């Protein structure tokens, strides 16, 4: 195997490792808080639609079982997040209070319905400590991906991704599905970014977006390292756009975590924020 193919395979397995773990922090966050109100329902629904496109494309193209299994796994994780949101709305109707732009000294810092969600907001030093832990976790996951590559090296195990097989063949069905999923993945971030302006990222897992960035970056690298020929890049342009541009939007979300960190501590009692998405 050529060096480029080897490095592309390493990056591909690293991306897989990130995407396997990416949903876990948010699922655990929702379980801990007994609430899914930090997530935008539209964010999860559109993300689910993108994953269904990937699953449909994998089935239509008859890709290796690994690709199909991962697509099914992503879909089940999306459904789990949706299930948590509506389950906790019914069983534990906890909502995130609005943030007062100019709180007075007489305002209570926390409303009863949001105290648990605000517990995730920490002082600046704790935030950086938490980020360090996440970075170390990402390094561990990437190392796991490299180990998976080493274990499967030379075996008949394909690395999931558009670079598999005849990656430079311009086939209209796969291209259509690829661009649909790219648009959906990009569009999914917009509702979450808008929701974060109200919730100040309370109840949202920082690790979800850190792992998403790591997964998308390594995915793009797995494509570009393999070949930089224009026809190959054109055939994979939808996946490059879907992953590369999503990283930009994910960085906006990461920026919101730090920009709103003080306001998450200033959540005050206000009329309950009824979700407009229900």
Protein Blocks (a to p, Z undefined) as FASTA:
>chain_A
ZZklmmmmmmmmmmmmmmmmmmmmmmmmmmmnopaklpcfklmmmmmmmmmmmmmmmmmn
opafklmmmmmmmmmmmmmmmmmmmmmmmmmccddddddfbacfklcfbdfklmmmmmmp
ccfklmmmmmmmmmmmmmmmmmmmmmmmmmmgoiacdcedjkgojlkbccfklmmmmmmm
mmmmmmmmmmmmmmmmmnnopoiafklmmmmmmmmmmmmmmmmmmpccfklmmmmmmmmm
mmmmmmmmmmmmmmmmmmmmmmmmmcccddddddfkZZ
